[in-house]
């Protein structure tokens, strides 16, 4: 059998059979310009500022999601009837689910105000993209099926949940991959037992985990929780994001007001970003991490001191100080007002050098029941008279993980640390005296 082999740091070997029509389609999809672009987009955005090994790409992650989805489908097909057409659609959706990601993954999404899934769906349905043409040539119905899976409205729903749910191949791969590449061991869980335990509740059209797999899923959710706290909410990573956000807002302001000539590559999609325009699909797919870095390197020499300084700070990892604010809300507002005055009196523009950081701003979420029911995790309880229930109804460990986790941090120039720390302790002492 002809096959293509990918050596993978997480799954060791990813095999792609290339002799069948489906295999040749998948091989061709991987070789498209749109999919190869994912090599130039970091999976974890700016996490390499905190974890130097976190240089892995959306390309490697997408192959991992495809690999896990293929394994789970193979397991489920031995017990449940799944059509070949649906298997193909799910495998393709797993491969292409991130094809619309923007530069530095989620970081630029907030700045440009778009969601990558919209571009992924458009790329799949387009007659202009290589992936869209390949899918349509293979089957007229395939692009629509893949788009529906990414949207989450595909039926059977249980199959779509393999690609997008609270227990999907996407999360299964990125937890293990991000844990390995950052060197943080929090994301390790029993993948093999999770796969072994996944079943289909045919009556309700949803995935569930058999009774023997409950502990493995608890392990998975705990891994996810600690990866959020230790990696995705890491102070240094969030400081780097604050700097990037500030310098982009400064660049956009300068370009719009034309108060300073800001260097940019003319006639490119990046010029349209600076102008505040919404990118078309083809323009969006022109941009990757290298475009952002290239422009920031040029901006180091900008005549605008703020843009030049922020660009140098970003490239040379001279980041803002991150300070946790742990006090009652009324006292917090007073502290923030005084801290802002300190930054302003030191000569810094507080629009760019005074940044509040909250957990709610992060595009990752803990497991919660406050979501669409199709995204909940269901497990089998009991052996003699088993019932399928939502996992937090069964597991005290999962209920504990659902407790609110909040961060409220302040980012400011590090040279002001001592003065702002003094202010913080003064306000905290006032709070303590009031309590007494």
C-alpha positions as CSV (number, residue, x, y, z in Angstrom):
1,X,0.0,0.0,0.0
2,X,1.3,3.4,-0.9
3,X,1.5,5.8,2.0
4,X,3.0,9.1,3.1
5,X,4.7,9.2,6.5
6,X,4.9,12.2,8.8
7,X,7.2,11.9,11.8
8,X,5.4,13.6,14.7
9,X,6.7,14.7,18.1
10,X,3.4,13.7,19.8
11,X,2.1,10.7,17.9
12,X,5.4,9.4,16.6
13,X,4.2,8.3,13.1
14,X,1.2,9.7,11.2
15,X,0.4,7.5,8.3
16,X,-1.6,8.7,5.3
17,X,-2.6,6.0,2.9
18,X,-2.4,7.5,-0.6
19,X,-3.6,4.6,-2.9
20,X,-7.4,5.2,-2.6
21,X,-9.2,8.2,-4.0
22,X,-9.8,9.5,-0.5
23,X,-6.1,9.1,0.3
24,X,-5.1,11.0,-2.8
25,X,-7.5,13.8,-1.9
26,X,-6.1,14.1,1.6
27,X,-2.6,14.1,0.2
28,X,-3.5,16.8,-2.3
29,X,-5.2,18.9,0.4
30,X,-2.0,18.9,2.5
31,X,0.0,20.0,-0.5
32,X,-2.2,23.1,-1.2
33,X,-0.9,26.6,-0.7
34,X,-3.6,27.2,1.9
35,X,-2.6,24.3,4.1
36,X,1.2,24.8,3.7
37,X,0.6,28.4,4.9
38,X,-0.1,26.9,8.3
39,X,3.6,26.1,8.6
40,X,4.1,29.8,9.0
41,X,1.6,30.3,11.8
42,X,2.6,29.4,15.4
43,X,0.2,27.2,17.2
44,X,0.6,29.0,20.5
45,X,0.9,32.6,19.2
46,X,3.4,34.3,21.5
47,X,3.9,31.5,24.0
48,X,7.6,31.2,22.9
49,X,8.2,34.5,24.8
50,X,7.6,32.4,28.0
51,X,8.5,28.9,26.8
52,X,11.3,29.0,24.3
53,X,10.4,25.6,22.8
54,X,6.9,26.6,21.8
55,X,7.7,27.1,18.2
56,X,5.3,24.5,16.8
57,X,2.9,25.4,14.0
58,X,-0.8,25.1,13.1
59,X,0.4,22.7,10.4
60,X,1.7,20.1,12.8
61,X,-1.4,20.5,15.0
62,X,-3.7,20.1,12.1
63,X,-2.0,16.8,11.1
64,X,-2.3,15.7,14.7
65,X,-6.1,16.4,14.8
66,X,-6.5,14.5,11.5
67,X,-4.5,11.6,12.9
68,X,-6.6,11.4,16.1
69,X,-9.9,11.7,14.3
70,X,-8.9,8.9,11.9
71,X,-8.1,6.7,14.9
72,X,-11.4,7.4,16.7
73,X,-13.4,6.9,13.5
74,X,-11.6,3.5,13.0
75,X,-12.5,2.5,16.5
76,X,-16.2,3.6,16.2
77,X,-16.6,2.0,12.8
78,X,-16.0,-1.4,14.3
79,X,-19.2,-1.0,16.3
80,X,-21.4,1.6,14.6
81,X,-22.5,2.0,11.0
82,X,-20.8,5.1,9.6
83,X,-21.0,5.8,5.8
84,X,-17.8,6.2,3.8
85,X,-19.0,9.6,2.7
86,X,-19.4,10.8,6.3
87,X,-16.0,9.4,7.3
88,X,-14.3,11.3,4.5
89,X,-16.1,14.5,5.4
90,X,-15.1,14.2,9.1
91,X,-11.5,13.4,8.3
92,X,-11.2,16.3,5.8
93,X,-12.9,18.7,8.4
94,X,-10.4,17.6,11.0
95,X,-7.5,18.3,8.6
96,X,-8.8,21.7,7.5
97,X,-10.5,23.0,10.6
98,X,-7.8,25.6,11.2
99,X,-7.1,26.6,7.6
100,X,-8.5,30.1,8.2
101,X,-6.3,30.9,11.2
102,X,-4.7,34.3,11.2
103,X,-1.2,35.3,12.1
104,X,0.0,34.4,15.6
105,X,-3.2,32.2,15.9
106,X,-5.7,33.9,18.3
107,X,-3.7,37.1,19.0
108,X,-4.5,38.9,15.7
109,X,-8.2,37.8,15.8
110,X,-8.9,40.2,18.6
111,X,-7.1,43.1,17.0
112,X,-8.8,42.6,13.6
113,X,-12.1,41.5,15.0
114,X,-12.7,38.3,13.0
115,X,-13.1,34.6,13.8
116,X,-10.9,32.1,12.0
117,X,-13.7,29.6,11.6
118,X,-15.5,32.0,9.3
119,X,-12.4,32.1,7.0
120,X,-12.0,28.3,7.3
121,X,-15.6,27.8,6.1
122,X,-15.2,30.3,3.3
123,X,-12.0,28.6,2.1
124,X,-13.7,25.2,2.0
125,X,-16.7,26.5,0.0
126,X,-14.7,28.8,-2.3
127,X,-14.2,28.1,-6.0
128,X,-11.1,30.2,-5.9
129,X,-9.0,28.3,-3.3
130,X,-7.0,25.1,-4.0
131,X,-8.7,23.3,-1.2
132,X,-12.2,24.4,-2.4
133,X,-11.5,23.2,-5.9
134,X,-10.2,19.8,-4.8
135,X,-13.2,19.2,-2.5
136,X,-15.7,20.1,-5.2
137,X,-13.9,17.9,-7.8
138,X,-14.0,15.0,-5.4
139,X,-17.7,15.4,-4.6
140,X,-20.1,18.2,-5.2
141,X,-21.6,17.6,-1.7
142,X,-18.2,17.4,0.2
143,X,-17.5,21.1,0.6
144,X,-20.9,21.7,2.2
145,X,-20.5,18.7,4.5
146,X,-17.1,19.9,5.7
147,X,-18.4,23.4,6.2
148,X,-21.3,22.1,8.3
149,X,-18.9,20.1,10.5
150,X,-16.8,23.2,11.2
151,X,-20.0,25.2,11.8
152,X,-21.3,22.5,14.2
153,X,-24.6,21.8,12.5
154,X,-23.7,18.6,10.7
155,X,-25.8,15.5,11.2
156,X,-25.1,12.9,12.6
157,X,-24.0,15.3,15.3
158,X,-21.9,12.7,17.0
159,X,-19.5,12.7,14.1
160,X,-19.2,16.5,14.1
161,X,-18.4,16.3,17.8
162,X,-15.2,14.5,16.9
163,X,-14.0,17.8,15.4
164,X,-15.7,20.4,17.5
165,X,-16.9,19.7,21.1
166,X,-15.6,19.8,24.6
167,X,-14.0,16.4,24.1
168,X,-12.8,16.6,20.5
169,X,-9.6,15.6,18.6
170,X,-8.7,19.3,18.4
171,X,-8.4,19.7,22.2
172,X,-6.9,16.2,22.6
173,X,-4.1,17.0,20.3
174,X,-3.3,20.6,21.4
175,X,-3.1,19.7,25.1
176,X,-0.5,17.0,24.5
177,X,1.3,19.0,21.9
178,X,1.4,22.3,23.8
179,X,2.5,20.4,26.9
180,X,5.3,18.7,25.1
181,X,6.6,21.8,23.2
182,X,6.4,24.1,26.2
183,X,8.0,21.6,28.5
184,X,5.1,22.1,31.0
185,X,3.9,18.7,32.0
186,X,0.4,19.8,33.0
187,X,-1.3,18.8,29.7
188,X,-0.5,15.0,29.9
189,X,-3.5,12.7,30.2
190,X,-4.4,9.1,29.2
191,X,-5.2,9.6,25.5
192,X,-5.3,5.9,24.8
193,X,-7.9,5.2,27.4
194,X,-10.0,8.2,26.3
195,X,-10.0,6.9,22.7
196,X,-10.8,3.4,23.9
197,X,-13.8,4.6,25.9
198,X,-15.5,6.9,23.3
199,X,-18.9,5.6,22.2
200,X,-22.0,6.9,20.2
201,X,-25.3,7.4,21.9
202,X,-27.3,6.6,18.8
203,X,-30.7,7.4,20.4
204,X,-29.7,11.0,21.2
205,X,-27.1,11.4,18.4
206,X,-24.1,12.3,20.6
207,X,-20.8,11.0,21.8
208,X,-20.3,9.7,25.3
209,X,-17.6,8.0,27.3
210,X,-18.2,4.5,28.7
211,X,-18.1,4.0,32.5
212,X,-14.6,2.7,32.4
213,X,-13.3,6.0,30.9
214,X,-14.7,8.5,33.4
215,X,-11.4,8.8,35.2
216,X,-9.5,9.3,32.0
217,X,-11.8,12.2,31.1
218,X,-11.4,13.7,34.5
219,X,-7.7,13.5,33.9
220,X,-8.1,15.2,30.5
221,X,-10.2,18.0,32.0
222,X,-7.7,18.6,34.8
223,X,-4.9,18.7,32.3
224,X,-6.9,21.3,30.3
225,X,-7.5,23.4,33.5
226,X,-3.9,23.5,34.5
227,X,-2.7,24.2,31.0
228,X,-5.0,27.3,31.0
229,X,-3.6,28.5,34.3
230,X,0.1,27.7,33.8
231,X,0.5,28.2,30.0
232,X,-2.3,30.0,28.3
233,X,-2.7,32.6,31.1
234,X,1.1,32.9,31.6
235,X,2.1,36.4,32.7
236,X,4.9,36.7,30.1
237,X,2.8,35.4,27.3
238,X,0.0,37.9,28.2
239,X,2.5,40.7,28.5
240,X,3.8,40.0,25.0
241,X,0.2,40.0,23.7
242,X,-0.3,43.4,25.4
243,X,2.7,44.9,23.7
244,X,1.6,43.5,20.3
245,X,-1.9,44.9,20.8
246,X,-0.5,48.3,21.8
247,X,1.8,48.6,18.9
248,X,-0.8,47.5,16.4
249,X,-3.3,50.0,17.8
250,X,-0.6,52.7,17.5
251,X,0.1,51.8,13.9
252,X,-3.6,51.8,13.0
253,X,-4.0,55.2,14.7
254,X,-1.0,56.7,12.8
255,X,-2.1,55.3,9.5
256,X,-5.7,56.6,10.0
257,X,-4.8,60.1,11.2
258,X,-1.8,60.4,8.9
259,X,0.0,62.3,11.6
260,X,3.1,60.3,10.9
261,X,4.2,58.4,7.8
262,X,4.1,54.8,8.8
263,X,6.2,52.4,6.7
264,X,4.3,49.5,5.1
265,X,4.4,47.3,2.0
266,X,2.2,49.1,-0.5
267,X,-0.4,47.3,-2.5
268,X,-0.6,44.4,0.0
269,X,-3.2,42.9,2.3
270,X,-1.2,44.4,5.2
271,X,-1.8,47.9,3.9
272,X,-5.6,47.1,4.0
273,X,-5.3,46.0,7.6
274,X,-3.7,49.3,8.5
275,X,-6.5,51.1,6.8
276,X,-9.0,49.3,9.0
277,X,-10.6,47.4,6.1
278,X,-12.0,43.9,6.3
279,X,-9.9,41.5,4.3
280,X,-11.3,39.2,1.6
281,X,-10.5,35.5,1.9
282,X,-7.6,35.7,-0.6
283,X,-6.2,38.8,1.2
284,X,-6.5,37.0,4.6
285,X,-4.6,34.0,3.3
286,X,-1.8,36.2,2.2
287,X,-0.9,37.1,5.8
288,X,1.1,34.9,8.2
289,X,3.4,35.5,11.1
290,X,6.3,36.6,8.9
291,X,4.3,39.6,7.6
292,X,3.7,40.9,11.1
293,X,7.3,40.4,12.1
294,X,8.6,42.1,8.9
295,X,6.6,45.2,9.5
296,X,7.4,45.4,13.2
297,X,11.1,45.2,12.3
298,X,10.7,48.2,10.0
299,X,8.8,50.1,12.7
300,X,11.8,50.1,15.0
301,X,13.0,53.0,12.9
302,X,9.8,54.9,12.9
303,X,9.8,58.6,13.5
304,X,7.0,58.0,16.0
305,X,8.6,57.4,19.3
306,X,5.8,55.3,20.7
307,X,5.6,52.9,17.7
308,X,9.4,52.6,17.6
309,X,9.7,51.9,21.3
310,X,6.9,49.3,21.3
311,X,8.4,47.6,18.3
312,X,11.8,47.3,19.9
313,X,10.3,46.1,23.2
314,X,8.4,43.4,21.3
315,X,11.2,42.1,19.1
316,X,13.8,42.2,22.0
317,X,11.5,40.8,24.6
318,X,11.6,43.9,26.8
319,X,8.1,43.5,27.9
320,X,5.7,45.3,30.2
321,X,5.7,44.4,33.9
322,X,2.6,42.2,34.8
323,X,1.1,42.9,38.2
324,X,-1.7,40.9,39.8
325,X,-4.5,42.9,41.4
326,X,-6.1,41.1,44.2
327,X,-8.4,43.5,46.1
328,X,-12.1,44.4,46.4
329,X,-13.5,46.0,43.3
330,X,-14.0,49.5,44.8
331,X,-10.4,49.6,46.1
332,X,-9.2,48.1,42.8
333,X,-10.7,51.0,40.8
334,X,-9.0,53.5,43.2
335,X,-5.7,51.7,42.8
336,X,-6.0,51.6,39.0
337,X,-6.8,55.4,38.9
338,X,-3.7,56.2,40.9
339,X,-1.5,53.7,39.0
340,X,-2.5,55.3,35.7
341,X,-1.5,58.7,37.1
342,X,2.0,57.2,37.9
343,X,2.4,55.9,34.3
344,X,1.2,59.2,32.9
345,X,3.4,61.3,35.1
346,X,6.4,59.3,34.0
347,X,5.8,60.5,30.5
348,X,4.1,57.4,29.0
349,X,0.9,57.5,26.9
350,X,-1.5,55.4,29.0
351,X,-3.4,54.3,25.8
352,X,-0.4,52.1,25.0
353,X,1.6,51.6,28.2
354,X,-1.2,51.0,30.7
355,X,-3.0,47.7,29.9
356,X,-5.5,45.8,32.0
357,X,-5.5,42.1,31.5
358,X,-8.5,39.9,32.4
359,X,-9.1,36.2,32.0
360,X,-12.3,36.9,30.2
361,X,-10.2,38.3,27.3
362,X,-8.6,34.9,26.6
363,X,-10.1,32.9,23.7
364,X,-9.9,29.6,25.7
365,X,-12.4,28.4,28.2
366,X,-12.6,25.9,31.0
367,X,-15.2,23.1,30.9
368,X,-18.5,24.5,31.8
369,X,-22.2,23.5,31.5
370,X,-23.1,27.0,30.4
371,X,-22.8,26.1,26.7
372,X,-24.8,24.6,24.0
373,X,-25.9,21.0,25.1
374,X,-24.2,19.5,22.1
375,X,-20.8,20.7,23.5
376,X,-21.3,19.0,26.9
377,X,-19.4,15.8,27.8
378,X,-21.6,12.8,28.6
379,X,-20.5,9.7,30.4
380,X,-21.9,6.4,31.3
381,X,-22.6,5.9,35.0
382,X,-22.8,2.5,36.5
383,X,-22.3,-1.0,35.1
384,X,-25.4,-3.1,36.1
385,X,-27.9,-0.4,35.0
386,X,-25.9,2.2,33.2
387,X,-27.3,5.7,32.4
388,X,-25.7,8.4,30.3
389,X,-25.3,11.7,32.2
390,X,-23.4,15.0,31.9
391,X,-20.0,14.5,33.5
392,X,-20.3,17.1,36.2
393,X,-23.4,15.4,37.6
394,X,-21.3,12.3,38.1
395,X,-17.8,13.7,39.0
396,X,-17.0,15.8,42.0
397,X,-13.6,16.4,40.5
398,X,-15.1,18.1,37.4
399,X,-17.5,20.1,39.6
400,X,-14.5,21.5,41.4
401,X,-12.9,22.5,38.1
402,X,-15.9,24.6,37.2
403,X,-15.4,27.0,40.0
404,X,-14.7,30.5,38.7
405,X,-11.1,31.4,38.0
406,X,-10.5,35.1,37.5
407,X,-7.4,37.1,36.8
408,X,-7.1,40.8,36.8
409,X,-3.7,42.1,36.0
410,X,-2.1,45.4,35.2
411,X,0.7,45.8,32.5
412,X,3.0,48.8,32.7
413,X,6.6,49.8,32.0
414,X,8.9,47.8,34.3
415,X,10.8,50.8,35.6
416,X,7.7,51.9,37.4
417,X,7.4,48.6,39.4
418,X,8.6,50.0,42.7
419,X,6.3,53.0,42.7
420,X,3.2,51.1,41.6
421,X,3.9,48.2,44.1
422,X,4.1,50.8,46.9
423,X,0.7,52.2,45.9
424,X,-0.8,48.7,45.8
425,X,0.4,47.9,49.3
426,X,-0.9,51.3,50.6
427,X,-4.4,50.6,49.2
428,X,-4.3,47.0,50.4
429,X,-3.4,48.1,54.0
430,X,-6.4,50.5,53.9
431,X,-8.6,47.6,52.9
432,X,-7.2,45.5,55.7
433,X,-7.8,48.3,58.3
434,X,-11.4,48.7,57.1
435,X,-11.9,45.0,57.5
436,X,-10.6,45.1,61.1
